[in-house]
Amino acid sequence: MYNKYSEEMKEETAIYILESGKSITAASKELGINVNTACRWINKYKNKHGIISNENKPASSDEMQNKIKDLEKQLKTRDRELAYHKKQLENEQEKVEILKKSLRIFMEPHA
């Protein structure tokens, strides 16, 4: 059987697809190669270089629930931080307004 592509070309193609951020389907069409062929080359490249990927493994329900809880915690923390900084900003704005009024009073000519 005649091998149309060199190993170097297969590896370079796998690297390109992985680093492009494009889907394998889109990158394969762009390069004019079969999607299944591209998948084989990518899997071979990952195996050769010890790259472990969980992209094809669906997350369990427990993992998803834990992820959701973690994200909700992060969101609550960010909301608290935002509220704190918003209050700080309001306090600073009040100080500026007070200083502006004071400056106007001191700048008025006194007779």
N, CA and C atoms as a LAMMPS dump frame, in Angstrom:
ITEM: TIMESTEP
0
ITEM: NUMBER OF ATOMS
333
ITEM: BOX BOUNDS ff ff ff
-5.0000000000000000e+02 5.0000000000000000e+02
-5.0000000000000000e+02 5.0000000000000000e+02
-5.0000000000000000e+02 5.0000000000000000e+02
ITEM: ATOMS id mol type element x y z
1 1 1 N 0.84 -1.183 0
2 1 2 C 0 0 0
3 1 3 C 0.885 1.247 0
4 2 1 N 0.599 2.165 -0.84
5 2 2 C 1.369 3.389 -1.002
6 2 3 C 0.96 4.411 0.056
7 3 1 N 1.948 4.927 0.816
8 3 2 C 1.682 5.938 1.828
9 3 3 C 1.858 7.314 1.201
10 4 1 N 0.758 8.012 1.05
11 4 2 C 0.726 9.291 0.347
12 4 3 C 1.372 10.43 1.136
13 5 1 N 1.345 10.34 2.469
14 5 2 C 1.844 11.428 3.319
15 5 3 C 2.993 10.944 4.201
16 6 1 N 4.001 11.788 4.369
17 6 2 C 5.127 11.443 5.225
18 6 3 C 4.713 11.589 6.692
19 7 1 N 5.446 10.918 7.563
20 7 2 C 5.168 11.03 8.998
21 7 3 C 5.33 12.471 9.475
22 8 1 N 6.332 13.16 8.933
23 8 2 C 6.568 14.557 9.314
24 8 3 C 5.368 15.427 8.939
25 9 1 N 4.826 15.191 7.752
26 9 2 C 3.675 15.96 7.293
27 9 3 C 2.448 15.674 8.162
28 10 1 N 2.277 14.415 8.551
29 10 2 C 1.154 14.041 9.412
30 10 3 C 1.253 14.747 10.77
31 11 1 N 2.473 14.75 11.337
32 11 2 C 2.682 15.418 12.623
33 11 3 C 2.45 16.913 12.521
34 12 1 N 2.984 17.519 11.481
35 12 2 C 2.808 18.961 11.299
36 12 3 C 1.333 19.311 11.125
37 13 1 N 0.605 18.463 10.421
38 13 2 C -0.826 18.677 10.237
39 13 3 C -1.554 18.563 11.576
40 14 1 N -1.206 17.547 12.363
41 14 2 C -1.828 17.367 13.679
42 14 3 C -1.556 18.583 14.556
43 15 1 N -0.329 19.055 14.568
44 15 2 C 0.034 20.234 15.371
45 15 3 C -0.756 21.447 14.899
46 16 1 N -0.825 21.634 13.587
47 16 2 C -1.565 22.77 13.041
48 16 3 C -3.022 22.735 13.506
49 17 1 N -3.659 21.582 13.384
50 17 2 C -5.07 21.47 13.757
51 17 3 C -5.249 21.721 15.25
52 18 1 N -4.378 21.14 16.069
53 18 2 C -4.494 21.32 17.519
54 18 3 C -4.28 22.769 17.936
55 19 1 N -3.358 23.45 17.291
56 19 2 C -3.023 24.819 17.684
57 19 3 C -3.876 25.874 16.995
58 20 1 N -4.591 25.485 15.945
59 20 2 C -5.356 26.465 15.168
60 20 3 C -6.587 26.976 15.909
61 21 1 N -7.096 26.172 16.838
62 21 2 C -8.318 26.561 17.528
63 21 3 C -9.562 26.253 16.703
64 22 1 N -9.356 25.726 15.518
65 22 2 C -10.481 25.362 14.649
66 22 3 C -10.938 23.948 14.988
67 23 1 N -12.149 23.641 14.591
68 23 2 C -12.616 22.267 14.76
69 23 3 C -11.833 21.385 13.798
70 24 1 N -11.763 20.103 14.121
71 24 2 C -11.058 19.17 13.245
72 24 3 C -11.727 19.149 11.881
73 25 1 N -13.055 19.217 11.88
74 25 2 C -13.798 19.205 10.615
75 25 3 C -13.428 20.404 9.75
76 26 1 N -13.436 21.604 10.343
77 26 2 C -13.124 22.822 9.587
78 26 3 C -11.683 22.805 9.08
79 27 1 N -10.764 22.415 9.951
80 27 2 C -9.352 22.38 9.557
81 27 3 C -9.124 21.325 8.475
82 28 1 N -9.795 20.19 8.573
83 28 2 C -9.64 19.132 7.575
84 28 3 C -10.128 19.599 6.209
85 29 1 N -11.286 20.263 6.212
86 29 2 C -11.805 20.786 4.939
87 29 3 C -10.83 21.796 4.347
88 30 1 N -10.323 22.67 5.204
89 30 2 C -9.367 23.689 4.759
90 30 3 C -8.137 23.042 4.121
91 31 1 N -7.67 21.944 4.723
92 31 2 C -6.458 21.282 4.25
93 31 3 C -6.728 20.249 3.155
94 32 1 N -8.018 19.944 2.935
95 32 2 C -8.365 18.972 1.9
96 32 3 C -8.062 17.542 2.276
97 33 1 N -8.193 17.23 3.579
98 33 2 C -7.983 15.84 4.011
99 33 3 C -9.246 15.33 4.696
100 34 1 N -9.392 14.026 4.718
101 34 2 C -10.537 13.392 5.34
102 34 3 C -10.511 13.628 6.847
103 35 1 N -11.686 13.883 7.422
104 35 2 C -11.785 14.148 8.858
105 35 3 C -11.289 12.959 9.671
106 36 1 N -11.665 11.764 9.275
107 36 2 C -11.232 10.572 10.01
108 36 3 C -9.714 10.413 9.96
109 37 1 N -9.143 10.735 8.817
110 37 2 C -7.684 10.675 8.677
111 37 3 C -7.033 11.677 9.629
112 38 1 N -7.569 12.892 9.662
113 38 2 C -7.035 13.927 10.561
114 38 3 C -7.142 13.479 12.016
115 39 1 N -8.255 12.879 12.383
116 39 2 C -8.432 12.383 13.761
117 39 3 C -7.393 11.321 14.094
118 40 1 N -7.137 10.409 13.165
119 40 2 C -6.119 9.379 13.396
120 40 3 C -4.751 10.01 13.602
121 41 1 N -4.408 10.986 12.758
122 41 2 C -3.109 11.655 12.87
123 41 3 C -2.987 12.391 14.202
124 42 1 N -4.06 13.035 14.618
125 42 2 C -4.045 13.771 15.896
126 42 3 C -3.889 12.798 17.057
127 43 1 N -4.658 11.711 17.033
128 43 2 C -4.555 10.717 18.109
129 43 3 C -3.161 10.097 18.158
130 44 1 N -2.602 9.806 17.006
131 44 2 C -1.252 9.242 16.952
132 44 3 C -0.243 10.239 17.528
133 45 1 N -0.392 11.515 17.152
134 45 2 C 0.504 12.563 17.671
135 45 3 C 0.377 12.672 19.19
136 46 1 N -0.856 12.685 19.694
137 46 2 C -1.085 12.793 21.141
138 46 3 C -0.487 11.597 21.876
139 47 1 N -0.694 10.409 21.337
140 47 2 C -0.137 9.205 21.966
141 47 3 C 1.387 9.228 21.958
142 48 1 N 1.957 9.635 20.843
143 48 2 C 3.417 9.672 20.71
144 48 3 C 4.041 10.637 21.712
145 49 1 N 3.372 11.761 21.959
146 49 2 C 3.916 12.801 22.821
147 49 3 C 3.299 12.808 24.224
148 50 1 N 2.529 11.775 24.543
149 50 2 C 1.969 11.637 25.885
150 50 3 C 0.973 12.714 26.255
151 51 1 N 0.262 13.222 25.27
152 51 2 C -0.742 14.249 25.534
153 51 3 C -2.041 13.554 25.889
154 52 1 N -2.528 13.841 27.101
155 52 2 C -3.762 13.23 27.572
156 52 3 C -4.88 14.239 27.384
157 53 1 N -5.958 13.787 26.82
158 53 2 C -7.081 14.677 26.567
159 53 3 C -8.361 14.046 27.076
160 54 1 N -9.108 14.816 27.842
161 54 2 C -10.413 14.351 28.326
162 54 3 C -11.538 14.972 27.52
163 55 1 N -11.217 15.578 26.378
164 55 2 C -12.23 16.267 25.588
165 55 3 C -13.33 15.322 25.117
166 56 1 N -12.978 14.092 24.825
167 56 2 C -13.953 13.149 24.303
168 56 3 C -14.724 12.435 25.403
169 57 1 N -14.271 12.571 26.634
170 57 2 C -14.913 11.893 27.752
171 57 3 C -15.97 12.82 28.356
172 58 1 N -17.226 12.401 28.316
173 58 2 C -18.245 13.265 28.899
174 58 3 C -18.074 13.333 30.418
175 59 1 N -18.306 14.493 30.969
176 59 2 C -18.185 14.675 32.414
177 59 3 C -19.356 13.982 33.104
178 60 1 N -19.077 13.423 34.253
179 60 2 C -20.147 12.769 35.003
180 60 3 C -21.041 13.836 35.621
181 61 1 N -22.203 13.408 36.047
182 61 2 C -23.157 14.324 36.669
183 61 3 C -22.566 14.952 37.934
184 62 1 N -21.854 14.136 38.723
185 62 2 C -21.225 14.658 39.943
186 62 3 C -20.167 15.702 39.611
187 63 1 N -19.367 15.425 38.576
188 63 2 C -18.337 16.383 38.171
189 63 3 C -18.969 17.695 37.732
190 64 1 N -20.061 17.587 36.99
191 64 2 C -20.75 18.793 36.526
192 64 3 C -21.338 19.569 37.701
193 65 1 N -21.921 18.867 38.657
194 65 2 C -22.492 19.539 39.835
195 65 3 C -21.402 20.236 40.635
196 66 1 N -20.262 19.575 40.805
197 66 2 C -19.137 20.185 41.519
198 66 3 C -18.629 21.42 40.786
199 67 1 N -18.56 21.321 39.473
200 67 2 C -18.105 22.455 38.666
201 67 3 C -19.081 23.625 38.805
202 68 1 N -20.366 23.328 38.769
203 68 2 C -21.389 24.369 38.919
204 68 3 C -21.278 25.029 40.284
205 69 1 N -21.126 24.225 41.337
206 69 2 C -20.996 24.781 42.694
207 69 3 C -19.762 25.666 42.799
208 70 1 N -18.662 25.208 42.203
209 70 2 C -17.428 25.982 42.227
210 70 3 C -17.604 27.314 41.498
211 71 1 N -18.23 27.279 40.348
212 71 2 C -18.463 28.509 39.588
213 71 3 C -19.417 29.449 40.326
214 72 1 N -20.43 28.887 40.994
215 72 2 C -21.349 29.727 41.772
216 72 3 C -20.624 30.401 42.932
217 73 1 N -19.711 29.664 43.58
218 73 2 C -18.904 30.25 44.656
219 73 3 C -18.069 31.409 44.129
220 74 1 N -17.41 31.173 43.002
221 74 2 C -16.582 32.223 42.394
222 74 3 C -17.428 33.447 42.05
223 75 1 N -18.618 33.216 41.527
224 75 2 C -19.505 34.312 41.167
225 75 3 C -19.926 35.11 42.399
226 76 1 N -20.26 34.43 43.487
227 76 2 C -20.638 35.123 44.725
228 76 3 C -19.477 35.945 45.268
229 77 1 N -18.281 35.372 45.214
230 77 2 C -17.09 36.097 45.669
231 77 3 C -16.889 37.352 44.833
232 78 1 N -17.005 37.228 43.53
233 78 2 C -16.832 38.384 42.64
234 78 3 C -17.919 39.423 42.875
235 79 1 N -19.148 38.953 43.135
236 79 2 C -20.237 39.891 43.424
237 79 3 C -19.951 40.685 44.692
238 80 1 N -19.429 40.001 45.726
239 80 2 C -19.083 40.689 46.974
240 80 3 C -17.968 41.703 46.74
241 81 1 N -16.951 41.281 45.983
242 81 2 C -15.841 42.188 45.68
243 81 3 C -16.33 43.404 44.893
244 82 1 N -17.205 43.175 43.947
245 82 2 C -17.753 44.265 43.145
246 82 3 C -18.555 45.228 44.009
247 83 1 N -19.372 44.689 44.897
248 83 2 C -20.163 45.538 45.788
249 83 3 C -19.247 46.372 46.683
250 84 1 N -18.19 45.76 47.198
251 84 2 C -17.236 46.474 48.052
252 84 3 C -16.588 47.62 47.28
253 85 1 N -16.116 47.332 46.079
254 85 2 C -15.439 48.359 45.283
255 85 3 C -16.414 49.452 44.838
256 86 1 N -17.64 49.078 44.583
257 86 2 C -18.651 50.069 44.211
258 86 3 C -18.881 51.027 45.378
259 87 1 N -18.956 50.48 46.589
260 87 2 C -19.139 51.315 47.782
261 87 3 C -17.932 52.226 47.976
262 88 1 N -16.731 51.694 47.777
263 88 2 C -15.516 52.497 47.895
264 88 3 C -15.537 53.654 46.89
265 89 1 N -15.973 53.361 45.674
266 89 2 C -16.043 54.384 44.642
267 89 3 C -17.044 55.463 45.03
268 90 1 N -18.192 55.057 45.543
269 90 2 C -19.197 56.034 45.982
270 90 3 C -18.634 56.926 47.085
271 91 1 N -17.903 56.332 48.029
272 91 2 C -17.296 57.118 49.107
273 91 3 C -16.289 58.122 48.551
274 92 1 N -15.487 57.697 47.61
275 92 2 C -14.498 58.588 47.003
276 92 3 C -15.18 59.713 46.236
277 93 1 N -16.265 59.383 45.546
278 93 2 C -16.995 60.407 44.804
279 93 3 C -17.603 61.44 45.766
280 94 1 N -18.092 60.981 46.904
281 94 2 C -18.627 61.902 47.916
282 94 3 C -17.527 62.832 48.426
283 95 1 N -16.36 62.284 48.676
284 95 2 C -15.236 63.099 49.143
285 95 3 C -14.881 64.176 48.115
286 96 1 N -14.867 63.795 46.851
287 96 2 C -14.545 64.746 45.79
288 96 3 C -15.579 65.869 45.762
289 97 1 N -16.85 65.512 45.884
290 97 2 C -17.907 66.533 45.881
291 97 3 C -17.76 67.477 47.074
292 98 1 N -17.431 66.933 48.23
293 98 2 C -17.23 67.769 49.42
294 98 3 C -16.039 68.7 49.207
295 99 1 N -14.966 68.184 48.662
296 99 2 C -13.794 69.016 48.393
297 99 3 C -14.103 70.113 47.374
298 100 1 N -14.892 69.797 46.357
299 100 2 C -15.266 70.798 45.363
300 100 3 C -16.063 71.935 46.023
301 101 1 N -17.03 71.565 46.891
302 101 2 C -17.837 72.569 47.571
303 101 3 C -16.963 73.425 48.489
304 102 1 N -16.052 72.746 49.195
305 102 2 C -15.151 73.487 50.092
306 102 3 C -14.281 74.45 49.304
307 103 1 N -13.79 74.006 48.182
308 103 2 C -12.94 74.846 47.354
309 103 3 C -13.706 76.068 46.856
310 104 1 N -14.968 75.862 46.448
311 104 2 C -15.784 76.99 45.994
312 104 3 C -15.991 78.004 47.117
313 105 1 N -16.225 77.49 48.316
314 105 2 C -16.442 78.384 49.466
315 105 3 C -15.186 79.189 49.734
316 106 1 N -14.036 78.555 49.737
317 106 2 C -12.78 79.254 50.033
318 106 3 C -12.34 80.181 48.9
319 107 1 N -12.807 79.92 47.701
320 107 2 C -12.428 80.744 46.554
321 107 3 C -13.318 81.979 46.391
322 108 1 N -14.443 81.986 47.099
323 108 2 C -15.342 83.158 47.005
324 108 3 C -14.676 84.376 47.623
325 109 1 N -14.843 85.488 46.959
326 109 2 C -14.272 86.713 47.551
327 109 3 C -15.052 87.096 48.806
328 110 1 N -14.344 87.388 49.87
329 110 2 C -14.992 87.786 51.116
330 110 3 C -14.892 89.302 51.24
331 111 1 N -15.999 89.936 51.556
332 111 2 C -15.992 91.391 51.657
333 111 3 C -15.901 91.869 53.07
